[in-house]
């Protein structure tokens, strides 16, 4: 009998030990597969979710969008606004054992500026040079005052990679990223998983409670939720709003939403490449007709149960930098038809590249139906999210349904897309006056002056319509009720310090 009891106790202890061990592995469901795992080259929203676990950055934001210390512990602007001096955190190591110091920070900022493949160039363009003041102090010398620069450094532009690894691998760092965050890279299987493990020498390791984190791209939102309900996931991003009621009724799950900073939109190829040579790409009257055939409120109600905010600009209507002179236009099918007639266009037809996730497909189908009522044929071309982005980069598209996750400063939602030659201006939009206005808004710290400049710019780019803005979303995170400490912020990044499975 004693032997049997001993075996039962032993089995129980083994079960508890196994359960405890299982709780050190966090599984996160993503709506898409990220692109390149190098913060200087990357562009996707889901990539930013992975980077937040992988790569620490100079500064961060809090829930009120205030900039707070991270690898930089304090900073000071020069009186003329043309330099920023930063004190850096000591005792930080990269995942390859190299130390983080002023030389490493200088290298990273210069890499963001000069790496041929860098998509951060526009974000840090104000930096003329970086000086190492001492081992743990840098000074960024600016070409002009730059109001959005600190906000840009709360994201990928401020993420630090190992100089040693970056020098050895160049652009190839994306296949084996080496950063200084709470978790280090283990493996990636494209369209299947990205695996990270705890970094033993992390400077804030007392707040890290998982040995392993696995990110799993699952484009189908219904399948993503089913995996969470069955215990195959612990956390997912982007729940369908139509599933909110079901999640709230399930005591095993917890809904954790946050209002985002970005926008949903579709971009139009308006350049001079072959795929841009369509009435849609070459005539802004045609683009206006397309916008007037769309009712944003219908999209919000049908696809999102009215949970999102309709909008027609890169920032939401409640944002202080929203151009109030250009409110959301009402649907006007009759005027849309008049514009097409004036442009000499009959039977307008074009293709829209659409990611193959559930939500984007539904949005595209609603738009398709509304355009048909105006005599416009829109063909939905479904493909993996990464392929949509690749086609944009190659200008192999007519229209593309891809939005932006947003940045704390309005510059991060505009300049990189609307200034000619900027890294993500893949519409090839070219209005020199818009570029001048957006540059000027960067160069003043005066809020009223920035508001006026952004309004003037909006009057121009909203008439040209290289991008048609549709709505501003809530980020709907759902996780196991056993997950404690997860607090999403408006940038929708998944910060894992302090998070644990109970």
Protein Blocks (a to p, Z undefined) as FASTA:
>chain_A
ZZmmmmmmmmmmmmmmmmmmmmmpccdddfbdcddddfklgmbfklmmmmmmmmccfbdc
dfkopacdfkbmbdcddfkopaccddddehiacfkopacdfklmmmmmmmmmmmmklckl
mmmmmpmbdcdfblmbccdddfbdcfklmmmmmmmmlpccdfklmmmnmmmlmmmccdfb
fbdcfbdcehkbccddddfkbfklmmpcbfbdcddddfblklmmmmmmnopafbdehiaf
klmmmmmmpmkbccdddddfbdcdddddfbfbfklmcfklmmmklmmmmmmmpcfklmmm
mmnnomaccdfbfbdfklckbcfklccddddfklmmmmmmmnopahiacdddddfbfklm
mmmmmmmmmmmmnopacddddddfklmmmmmmnopafbdcdddebifblklmmmmmmpgh
iaklmnopacfklmmmmmmmmmpcbfklmmmmmmmmmmmmmmnomaccfbdcdddddddf
kbghiacdfkopacfehiacZZ
